Amino acid sequence: MASKKKRVEDVAKDDEMSDQSDAEDMEEDTEMEIKEEIQVDFEARVPEGSDFHGIRTLLQQLFLKANINLSEMADIIISQGQVGSVVKQSYVPEEDEDDEEMAEDDPVLAVTSVINITDKKDMECVKQVRSMLIDQCQKCGGDPRFSKVLNDGGHHVGLLVSERYINIPPQLAVPMFESLLKEVEKCKNKKMKYDFAYYILVCKTYRQKGQKNSPLFYTNAEEEYLQEVSETSFQYSVQAERDTVVDGSWDAEDQFEAFRTVLLISADKLKQGVDKIKTELATT
């Protein structure tokens, strides 16, 4: 996947010094503004072993205190090789810098991948994810189609993993998802086990505390457009689990309750959702 670059330029003009005609009482009124050019290059590439801790941290940001073996899940994402990508900030190496040392120090800013939770149903982390989704759906009286889809071994279900830090722009999700769709299609053509009938996506969401019918907001803004093409969804509260991971600045105000919204998306609708993200974010 080609790296994506984002440049932010904020260049201010220096004001000229004002001179006073009276030499004895001359004052220099100098108002200086800092000239600054900030360039941030985002590089997307295949996950590697050195990305393990960064990927695991992002998974914990999503799943919080859920009983899921996140280390095993991170290993799966790294081991797949042909599917998925991570985003890092790219640097121009200095002459005396070691590339391997830079890779270890460079944090993972975002990860996008998909895990076949039908084919890998016997792995510990997948068992835990499947159990958690079914239990949470039943507790909140969610659509029984979730349990039906997860328990039907006649088709493959992919767990979409799309997580990033909150200060990473949502526009980055477009090339990440587009790349993932292309990679899945290539694997399908090779008869690999990526021929999904459904995708499941767990989203970070929140709403005003104590107001059950208040609007639901998506921390990752692009996921709202995926909700529009989903077959069904349900929410469960994670407010009690949020003492170890902070999702955003609104947390400090203590006015919102944190949720996880789970989307069930038919495979033939995912591209439609990604196209909608691309259109909507291009106008913002």
Solvent accessible surface area in square Angstrom, and as a share of the most:
residue,aa,sasa,rsa
1,M,84,0.38
2,A,75,0.58
3,S,52,0.33
4,K,87,0.37
5,K,147,0.62
6,K,89,0.38
7,R,139,0.51
8,V,73,0.42
9,E,101,0.45
10,D,102,0.53
11,V,93,0.53
12,A,24,0.19
13,K,175,0.74
14,D,72,0.37
15,D,67,0.35
16,E,159,0.71
17,M,117,0.52
18,S,47,0.31
19,D,112,0.58
20,Q,78,0.34
21,S,123,0.79
22,D,70,0.36
23,A,86,0.67
24,E,162,0.73
25,D,100,0.52
26,M,102,0.46
27,E,106,0.47
28,E,105,0.47
29,D,86,0.45
30,T,54,0.32
31,E,108,0.48
32,M,145,0.65
33,E,78,0.35
34,I,143,0.73
35,K,133,0.57
36,E,88,0.39
37,E,104,0.46
38,I,81,0.41
39,Q,83,0.37
40,V,38,0.22
41,D,26,0.14
42,F,15,0.06
43,E,67,0.30
44,A,8,0.06
45,R,54,0.20
46,V,75,0.43
47,P,6,0.03
48,E,84,0.38
49,G,55,0.53
50,S,53,0.34
51,D,1,0.01
52,F,44,0.18
53,H,138,0.61
54,G,19,0.18
55,I,0,0.00
56,R,82,0.30
57,T,65,0.38
58,L,0,0.00
59,L,0,0.00
60,Q,62,0.27
61,Q,15,0.07
62,L,6,0.03
63,F,10,0.04
64,L,7,0.03
65,K,108,0.46
66,A,28,0.22
67,N,124,0.64
68,I,16,0.08
69,N,49,0.25
70,L,10,0.05
71,S,39,0.25
72,E,39,0.18
73,M,1,0.01
74,A,0,0.00
75,D,75,0.39
76,I,8,0.04
77,I,0,0.00
78,I,32,0.16
79,S,88,0.57
80,Q,27,0.12
81,G,30,0.29
82,Q,91,0.41
83,V,1,0.00
84,G,3,0.02
85,S,4,0.03
86,V,0,0.00
87,V,1,0.00
88,K,6,0.03
89,Q,58,0.26
90,S,36,0.23
91,Y,117,0.44
92,V,136,0.78
93,P,68,0.43
94,E,112,0.50
95,E,184,0.83
96,D,131,0.68
97,E,78,0.35
98,D,78,0.40
99,D,102,0.53
100,E,124,0.56
101,E,105,0.47
102,M,42,0.19
103,A,31,0.24
104,E,114,0.51
105,D,107,0.55
106,D,21,0.11
107,P,77,0.48
108,V,5,0.03
109,L,27,0.13
110,A,6,0.05
111,V,0,0.00
112,T,5,0.03
113,S,0,0.00
114,V,0,0.00
115,I,1,0.01
116,N,4,0.02
117,I,1,0.00
118,T,15,0.09
119,D,59,0.31
120,K,52,0.22
121,K,100,0.42
122,D,111,0.58
123,M,68,0.30
124,E,87,0.39
125,C,0,0.00
126,V,3,0.01
127,K,112,0.47
128,Q,36,0.16
129,V,1,0.00
130,R,34,0.12
131,S,58,0.38
132,M,26,0.12
133,L,0,0.00
134,I,31,0.15
135,D,65,0.34
136,Q,39,0.17
137,C,2,0.01
138,Q,122,0.54
139,K,158,0.67
140,C,62,0.37
141,G,66,0.64
142,G,22,0.21
143,D,34,0.17
144,P,104,0.65
145,R,105,0.38
146,F,0,0.00
147,S,21,0.13
148,K,147,0.62
149,V,11,0.06
150,L,4,0.02
151,N,100,0.51
152,D,61,0.32
153,G,65,0.63
154,G,73,0.70
155,H,43,0.19
156,H,53,0.24
157,V,1,0.00
158,G,0,0.00
159,L,3,0.01
160,L,3,0.01
161,V,1,0.01
162,S,9,0.06
163,E,3,0.02
164,R,19,0.07
165,Y,71,0.27
166,I,93,0.47
167,N,122,0.63
168,I,9,0.05
169,P,27,0.17
170,P,36,0.23
171,Q,80,0.36
172,L,16,0.08
173,A,7,0.06
174,V,17,0.10
175,P,20,0.13
176,M,5,0.02
177,F,1,0.01
178,E,51,0.23
179,S,15,0.09
180,L,3,0.01
181,L,40,0.20
182,K,136,0.58
183,E,34,0.15
184,V,7,0.04
185,E,85,0.38
186,K,127,0.54
187,C,2,0.01
188,K,68,0.29
189,N,108,0.56
190,K,125,0.53
191,K,179,0.76
192,M,65,0.29
193,K,118,0.50
194,Y,21,0.08
195,D,87,0.45
196,F,12,0.05
197,A,35,0.27
198,Y,47,0.18
199,Y,9,0.04
200,I,0,0.00
201,L,1,0.01
202,V,3,0.02
203,C,1,0.00
204,K,3,0.01
205,T,2,0.01
206,Y,36,0.14
207,R,35,0.13
208,Q,65,0.29
209,K,76,0.32
210,G,81,0.78
211,Q,99,0.44
212,K,171,0.72
213,N,149,0.77
214,S,15,0.10
215,P,92,0.58
216,L,38,0.19
217,F,96,0.40
218,Y,26,0.10
219,T,23,0.14
220,N,3,0.01
221,A,45,0.35
222,E,0,0.00
223,E,1,0.00
224,E,81,0.36
225,Y,42,0.16
226,L,0,0.00
227,Q,64,0.28
228,E,94,0.42
229,V,15,0.09
230,S,20,0.13
231,E,71,0.32
232,T,21,0.12
233,S,32,0.21
234,F,8,0.03
235,Q,57,0.25
236,Y,20,0.08
237,S,54,0.35
238,V,6,0.03
239,Q,55,0.24
240,A,100,0.78
241,E,43,0.19
242,R,17,0.06
243,D,112,0.58
244,T,81,0.47
245,V,23,0.13
246,V,100,0.58
247,D,6,0.03
248,G,6,0.06
249,S,101,0.65
250,W,27,0.10
251,D,43,0.22
252,A,94,0.73
253,E,102,0.46
254,D,93,0.48
255,Q,91,0.41
256,F,36,0.15
257,E,45,0.20
258,A,1,0.00
259,F,25,0.10
260,R,2,0.01
261,T,0,0.00
262,V,0,0.00
263,L,0,0.00
264,L,0,0.00
265,I,0,0.00
266,S,19,0.12
267,A,33,0.25
268,D,113,0.59
269,K,84,0.35
270,L,1,0.01
271,K,124,0.52
272,Q,101,0.45
273,G,0,0.00
274,V,1,0.01
275,D,60,0.31
276,K,69,0.29
277,I,0,0.00
278,K,103,0.44
279,T,85,0.50
280,E,56,0.25
281,L,13,0.07
282,A,84,0.65
283,T,107,0.62
284,T,120,0.70
